[in-house]
Amino acid sequence: LAPWVPVVGLEIHAQISSNSKLFSGSQVQFAAPPNSLVSFFDASVPGTLPVLNRRCVEAAVMTGLALNCSINKKSLFDRKHYFYADLPAGYQITQQRVPIAVNGSLSYSLCIDNKMSQMVTKTVRIKQIQLEQDSGKSLHDDTRSQTLVDLNRAGVGLMEVVMEPDLCCGEEAAAAVRELQLILQTLGSSQAVMAEGQLRVDANVSVHHPGETYGVRTEVKNINSIRFLARAVDYEIQRQIEELENGGTILNETRAFDSKLGCTVPMRDKEGKQDYRFMPEPNLPPLILYDEKSLPANMNHQQVVNIDCIRERLPDLPSVKRAKLVERYGILPEHSFTLLNEDGLAEFFENVVKQTQMKPKKVIGWILKDLLSYLKQHSLTVKESPVSSLLLADLLNLLETKEISSPAAKQVLVELWKGEGKTPLEIVKEKKLELIEDQKELEEICQAVIDGQENEVIMVVLG
């Protein structure tokens, strides 16, 4: 029998990093008291009108440029209707017909057979990026059999990044989303903290035999961690294959991933395709963007968004940063991935290199094997490390100038982790860990050991 071909496409909702919401002046703040950040417009009081947030538009343009998209100089807003308790207006303002950015691509890398030394780079096409408002949050209280609604999140600006179905497994999906997350954080267009719901992923999964049309797809909604994404996609692929091989059929349904059980569970079917009754948003004109060529001479620059100005402000993206690390320090490409994947680790590494005589290729070993494994073991971030870059540099200088041995350096590091404020040199002196260069002194130490162990020495000689 021909093998099954899995097909995975992702839709990612990234919360735009902005002080206020997409169409209202309400503040955006995580974990604020329920319903404390709700304007009349967010609550859909009749007669209130949307006012578009310039910062959100600029963030979407910046993200589109970073993902090699074409930016539409004219994009449109639409109403998507559905009725749910946490959507006060009964519709969401989105961009269904003409979104702000289209036809992009994202390159990501992953390891072959879990070997960091064998990495392959792949590309996933970006279909579009659209601006839309978030809904509120329903909190289900099972003990009282009631649902409470918090509208703080209602109207917060989102970018929906729609990927083409170019992925084929959980590992690829996870690698693509991790790279996107790094890009968003580098741009500052989204903080993309998944634990705070700032990056949520919907995965569309189907399987088919080679040469056949794509199978019926299921959608796994609202996955909130990269690890869970990989597990959810792989589980769903396997579930569909087993279902089909046992003569069953795949339903076009929405599922959720249960992280405790490690499986996907049905939420609702899509058989009666929901009719969102899309219509043009009557309260918003088309969104017009400019570049240097199309910018009218008498236009007030404060009132328009200039694509070329945003392009000039783009920072180095993660792929460029990695290439620079490899070129500048002669480290392995796979090490550059680890440095960038851990928030603050690349800066930590560069600070140590600046302050030590040790070659960067040796420094990286201490950073990845010793520092990173300790931080992971104790669930600490790089910024929470009890050993600063200066302390580690001092320690590595002692090692490089042969004042201590490598085992002694490891001992000093163990003491430094305690965070007692001692310097590496103070610990070396306290523990008497210096390397002894004087031959006469070494001979005296050896003689003293022999003199103190006479019986053992005689046995060795007689033996």
N, C-alpha and C positions, 0 to 999 in steps of 0.2 A: 504493500500500500504506500502511496506517495506520502511524504511527511506533511504535517500541517504547517501553514505559514501564518504566524501571528501578525496582526496589524494593530498598531497603537498610535492614537492621535491624542494630543493633550490640549486642554483649554485651561489657561492659568489666569486667575484673578489676582492682580497685584494692587495693594492699597497704595495710592499715591501719597508720597511724603509731602504733606501740605498742612499749614496751620488751620485752615478752614475747609469746609465741605465744598463739593463740586458746584452747587448752585445756591448756597446760602452762606451767611457769615458765621454760622455756628462753629465753635472750636472742635478740633479733632484731638481726642485724648483717650488713650487706652485705660480701661478699668476706672473710668470716672463714675460717680454715683449714678444709678439708673435714671434715665430721662432728665439728666441735668444739662445736656448739651443739645437741646432741640429747639429750633426756631419755628416760627409759624409755618414757613414753607415746608420744613422737614415733617411737620405734623399734618401737612396738607390742608391747612385752613383755607376755606374757599376765598378766591380773590388774590392769593399770594402768587408771585411770579418768580421764575428762576433767573439768576444772574450768574453768568459763567465765570468761573475762577481761572484767571490767567495762568497762575502757577501750575494748575493741573494740565492745561494745554501745553505749556512749555515742557513739562515732565514727560508727557506722551510723545511729543516731537523728538525730544532727546533720546528716549528709549527706541523710537522708530529708527532714528539715524544710527544708533549703536547696533541695531539688528539688521542693518543694510536694507531697510524698507524704503519704498517710495512714499514720500509724504504728500498726501492730497491737499492741494492749496484750497480746495473747497470740500468740506465734509458736512454731513447732515445729521441732525438728531431725530430720533424716533421714539415713539411710546410703545412699550412692550407690556401688554395687559395680562396680569394674572391676579387672582384674589387670594390674599393670604394676610393673616393678622399683622405681620410685621411690615407690610407694605401699605402705608396709610392711604396713598392716592389710588390704589388699585392698578397702578402701572409703574413701570420703571423707565426712566429716560436713558436711552442707550444710543448706539450708532449701528443700525442694522443694514441700511442700504449703502451708504458711502462713509466708511470709517476714516479715521484720521491718518492711518498708515497701512500700506499693503505690500505684499510680495517681498518679504525679507528672508533672511536665513540666519541660523545660529550654528556655529561650529562648537563641538564639545569633544572631549577625549575620554576614553575609558580603557581600563586594563584588560589584557587578554589573559584568560585563565588565572585571574587574581594576581598576576605578576606585575608589580609596579614597573619593572624594567621593560615590559612589552606593552606599549600604549598605542592605540589606534585613534585617529581623529575622524569623526563623522560629522555630517551636516544634516540638520532638520530644517525644512522650509517653514517660514512663518507666513501664514495666509494673511493675517491682518492683526492690527491693534486697534481697539475701539475704546472710547471713553464711555463710562456709564456710572450710575450712582449705585451705591450699596443699599441693601435693605436693612431693616432693623433686626433685632435678635429676639427669638421666642425662647423663653425659659420654661421648660415643662416641669411642673411640681407634681410628681406622681402621688405623693402622700395626700395632698389635698385635691387631687384630680383636677388641677387647673393649670392654665398656661398664662404666664406673665410676659408682657412685651416691653423691651427696652429699646427706645428709638434713638439712642446716642449714635449708633452706627448708621442710621438711615440718612442717605444722602452723601455719605463719605465718597470721595472720588476714587474710582477704580480704573485700571487699565486692564482690559481683557486681551491677553495674548493668545491667539489661536494658531496652533501648530498643525501642519499637514500630517496625515497619517504615515510618517516616514520612519517610525520607531518600531522595534520588534520584540522588546522584552523589558522587564522591570529595570534592569541595570542601565539600559540606554535611556529610559524615561528619567531615571534618577539623575544620571550624569547631565542630561540636557537641562533639567530644572535647576540643578546645582549651579551650572554655568550661568543660566539666566539670573539666578538669585545673586551671584557675584557681580554680574554686570549691573543689575538694578542698584545694588549697594554702592558700587563704584561711582555710578552716575549720581546717586543721591535721589533718584526719582521714586524709589520706594525703599523703606527700611527692610522690607521682605522678611520680617521675623515670622516664621511659620507658627511658632508657639502662641503668637498674639493674633493669629488669623490674618496677617498682612500679606500672606501668599497662600492661596488655596488652589488646589489642582483637581480638575475633573479629567478622568482618563476614559477615552472611548476605546474599547477592545473588541476585536473580532478575530476569527481564524477561518482559513480556507485552504483548499488544496492548490498547489501551483497550477497556473493556467486557468483556474476557475474565477468567477466573480467573487468579490469580497463577501464574507459571511455576514449574518445578522450581528449587529454590534450592541454591546451593553455599555452603559455609562456608569462609572464608579465615581460618585460625587464627593466633593469637599474633603479631599485627602490633605491632612495638615502636617505631614512630615515627609522628608525625602526617603527615609528608611521605610516608612509605611507605604509610600508610593511604589517602591520596587516590589515589596511583598504583595501589595494589592494587585498589581498588573500581572505578576507571575502566577499568583493564585487564580486569577480570572481566566488567564490563557489556559491553564491546566484544567480548570473546571469545565470550560467550553469544549475542549478536546475530548475529555472523558464523557461528557453529555452526548456529544455527537457520535462517538464511537460505540456508545451503548444504545444507539438508535433514537436518542431524544432530539429535541429541537431547542434552539436558543431563542429566548424571548427578547424583543427589543424593549428592554426595561432599564430603570435606574436602580443602581445598587449602592450600598454603603460598605466601607471596609471596617470590620470589627477587629481592632488591633489586639484585643485580649485573646480572641479565638483564632486570629490570623486568617480569617476568611471574609469573603464578601457575602452580604445578605441582601435580599430583595427589599426595595423601598416602595416603588410604585411602577406599574407598567406604562409603556408609552404607546400601547396599541391604539388607543384613541388619541392620536397625536394632539397635544395641547394646542389650541388655536390662540396664539398670542395677540391676534388682531393688530399687527403692527400698523402704525399710522405715523405720518410726519408729526413731529412735536410742534404744535401751533404757536407756542410761546417763545420759541428760539429761532432766530434767523440762521441761515447757513453760516458755518464757521469758516472765515476766510483767513488764510495765512499768506505771508509774503516772503520773497527772497530779495536779494539786492537788485535783481533785474526788474521785478514787478512792483517794487516799492514806490508809490507816488511821491514826488518831490515835496509836496506840501503836507504830507502825512505826519501826525504827531506820533513819534516813535514809542511813546509810553502806551499808546492805545492799540498797537499791533504786535503780532508775534512774527519775528524775522527768522526764518529757517536757517539762513546762512550764519547769522549771529550765534545761534544755538550750536551749529556745527563747529564753529571756531572754539567754542567753550568746552567741547567734549574732552574729558580726561583720557589718560591711557587706559584702555580696556584690559581686563585680566590677561588675555592672550598676549598682549604687548608687554605687560608687566612681567609675565613669565619669561618671555624671550629675552628681556633685558637682564633679568636675574641670572639666566643661564650664561649670557654673553659676558656680563660684568664679573661674575664670580667663578665661572668655570664649573658650576654645579650641574648635576644630572637633570634632564628635563623633568623626570618624575618627581624629583625633590622640589622643583619649582611649583608643582601642583600642590604638594602638601603645604608648602609655605603660604600659598595664597588661600587654600581651603580653610585654614585656621585663622580666624579674625585676629589681626595684630601680629601674627607670627613672622611675616616677611619683614616688618619694621624692627621687630625684636632681633632677628638674625642680622639685619644690616647694622643695627646699633652695636651688636657684639663685634662684628667684623671691623667696624671703625675704631673700636677701643682695644683691640688685641693684635698681637704680632702673629698669631696663628693663621695659617692659610685658610681661606673660606671653605675649601673642600673638607678640611678637618673639623672646622667649626660646625658645619652642617650636621655631622655625625652626633656631636654633643647636643645640638638643638633637637634633632628628630628622635634619637634613641633615648636620651636621658631626660631632657626638659619635657618634651611632648608626652612621653609615656607616663611621667610622673603626674602631669596635669590631667591626663585622661583618667588615670587611676583614681585621682582624688576629685574628679568632676570639676576642675577649675578651668577658667578661661585664661588666655595668655595674659590679659590685663590683671588677673588675680594672682599671678605667679609670685610666691614668696621670694624667689630669686630674681633680682632685676638684671637687665642686660649688662649693667656696669659690674655687678658682683660676678656674673659668669665670665665676663671678659677678664677681670682680675684673676680669677681662678685659672683660666686658660693661659694667661701670661705666665703664671707660676710654673705651669706644666711646660710651656714652650721654652722658657729659659732654664729648664732642667733643674729647677729648685725643688720640685716634687716629682714623684713617679705617677704613672697613669692610675694604678690602684689607689695611691694616696689621694689623687684628685677626686676619685669617686667617693672616697671617705669624706673629704671636705664638703662635697656636694650634699651628701646625706645630712651633714650638720647644717649647711646653709638652708635646706628645706625647712628646718625647724623655725626659721625666721626670727632668730634671737638677736639680730642686729650686729652679729660679729662679722668681721671681714675675713676673706679666705686666709690672709696672712696670719691673722690672730688665731684662727683655728689650727693652722699648720704649726704655729709655735706652741700652742696649748697642748696639742696632741703629739708633739715632737715627730712630725711627719716629713721633715726636710730630708733631701737626699744628701748623703755624706760623700764628699769628694776626696777628703784627706785619707790616703792609704794607711798611714800610721794609726789614725783613729779607728779605722775599720778593723785593723789587726788587733788592736787592744780590745775591741768589742768581741771579736771572735774568740780571743784568748779567754776573756772573762766568761763567755758561754761555756767553753770547754772546761775551764776550771770549776765551774759550778755544777757540771754534770759528769764528774769523774767516773762513776760506775758505768754509765752508758758508753763513755769513750773507751773504757777498758774492754767492755763486751764487744764493741765494734772491732777493736784491734785484734782481740782473741778470735772473734768469729771469723 
